[in-house]
Amino acid sequence: MDVWLRAGRGTHAFSFRGSFDEVSVLPPRPDGPPLPGMRPWHVVVVGVHLTYEFDCLMLDRLIPLSMPMPTTPTLHAVLTGDLIESRALDDQELAAAQRVIRQGAKDYAKATGHKVPGAPDFFRGDAWQLLLDSPATALRLALLLRARLRAATLGDTRIAIGIGSTRRVNRRKTSLSSGQAFELSGHALDRMSGYFDLTAAVPHDVGWAAEWLPVVMHLCSELARDWTTRQAETVAVALLHPDATHEQIGTLLPKPVKKQTVTSALRSAHYRALLEALRLFEDCDWPALLITDDTR
């Protein structure tokens, strides 16, 4: 791969030559290499299927210090959603719903260890989008956000999951990012039937998976549609603590309850059936499924 970078002396200007789509020179990172008299910079080179990041020094040219060279494209999951019947929410309720989604993403990242590099970004008031580093856990987060909203009696949200590569990630405003995963997610939300509140999309050239994945999501949508407040609270805790017993889940609820109450709530919420879908989604080898020789 032919990569050539050069920075103007004393300026932020640079030139670029190579088979990539974009180069970004970001401000010095506080954790950069401590080299006397030299300012470390972070460079992002974005291609159709690959994103390279490396540290460099701002001299007459950009000198790579370390440049990881992945052998396969990096996949991400993008969740795009909009609040259901948001016109019925006043300004305070709308702001509260936004906080619930943002906090849900933070709690998910803390509990699972998976990063949310593109935090929830709201646009048009009731629409939102976020980026995940792990496609396998996208369904769990989608169900968590819906459960959290229902538990807070702030309605619900439609969600479309897109799994694919990314081209440009705007970490400050996720909705300004671009790439395959963003396009798949956005288009899937636009095309979603009024019969469902949850769907997913992958590139059509992967074959059968592009057909069965939306169907599984639609079934999950139906199972989650009628959650009560108590059921949603219980499901939200169970999703964040998959290894917890029903007794432990009961102690983690806002108002602790007995084991039998948790068991009853999860049964009524069809949680056992949702677990089957979660296992299927999380055990799937997404890189093996989506990355072909044409996308390497």
Secondary structure by P-SEA (a helix, b strand, c coil): cbbbbbbccccccccccccccccccccccccccccccbbbbbbbbbcccbbbbbcccccccccccbbbbbcbbbbbbbbbbbbcccccccaaaaaaaaaaaaaaaaaaaaacccccccccccccccccccccccccaaaaaaaaaaaaaaaaccbbbbbbbbbccccccccccccccccaaaaaaaaaaaaccccccccccccccccccccaaaaaaaaaaaaaccccaaaaaaaaaaaacccccaaaaaaaccccccaaaaaaaaaaaaaaaaaaaaaaaaaccccccccccccc
